[in-house]
Amino acid sequence: MNMEVNFSGARFKNPVALASGTCGFGRELNKIIDLSRLGGISTKGLTLNRRDGNDGIRIWETEGGIMNSVGLENPGVKGFIDNELTFVRSLDTVGIVNLGGHSIDDYLEGIKLLNDVRLDILELNISCPNLKQGGMSFGVKTEIAREIVRKSRALCKHTLVVKLSPNAEDITALARMCEDEGADGVSLVNTFLALAIDINAKKPVFQNIYAGLSGPAIKPIALRMVHQVARAVKIPVMGMGGISNAGDAIEFIMAGASVIQVGTASFIDPSRPIEIVGGIEKYLSDNKIGDIREITGIV
């Protein structure tokens, strides 16, 4: 069976990648599993400058998933280039570098630095708060997002994928805007805004009150959004959100995702992403499907 995927010029040996924020830069996981067996890896989200992340509780388990409020702890773009990029590039898999920012200038300065190095895909995370707009995320309103996507596309020398927030007012309009402004692809969805309350302390669990929900609980909603977006644009789609097994992954592929990303499931079992690759292969073999593209977007 042919499992290879050409995603706007980036060649994935199979459609399974690790999701940003769930695998660091791959160093720790690579001691446990062979990352070269995966199609790709999306790095921990970077910001222009180094960030220490949020204080207090960062991870909270809930039914059907986890909530996180890590706060984009990361070494900054220069720290990544100096200390992590060589390792990411040494992996025999597609390297997806995830970049966020709290202002348009943050994004553009980060892109300038990354333009000087070789990487496979730049994944632009527009779910970060825009501090000049009162903390509203760039990815909520289409017209607010348009400026950052347009300026990033004009500057970026790499394949550019825009990561969409499920909290967007109209996610299909947001995806069409990304296509209109020249993005090479979109990825979705990021975590859902959620709340947990400590009933004994009578206050929110997280210092920032709200946090991001991921895991199986969000899968049916994420799948619906991927299906809607894949039908609305011609550029390729990366799908994610609660994918826990090969069946889940195949659903996302049938809904229109050329590549899928696995995150929370790898916390439960670090070998799960590789098991998903094997499960997809078995499905294709059992159903006498010679090429993964035969079922991509079939629904």
Buried (B, 14 or more C-beta within 10 A) or exposed (E): BEBBBEBBEBEBBBBBBBBBBBBBBBEEBBEEBEBEBBBBBBBBBBBBBBBEEBEEBBEBEBEBBBBBBBBBBBBBBBBBBEEBBEEBEEBEBBBBBBBBBBBBEBBBBBBBBBEEBEBBBBBBBBBBBBEEEEEEBBBBBBEBBBEBBBBBBEBBEBBBBBBBBBBBEEBBBBBBBBBEBBBBBBBBBBBBBBEBEEEEEEEBBBBEEEBBBBBBBBBEBBBBBBBBBBBBBEBBBBBBBBBBBBEBBBBBBBBBBBBBBBBBBBBEEBEBBBBBBEBBBEBBEEEEBEEBBEBBBEE
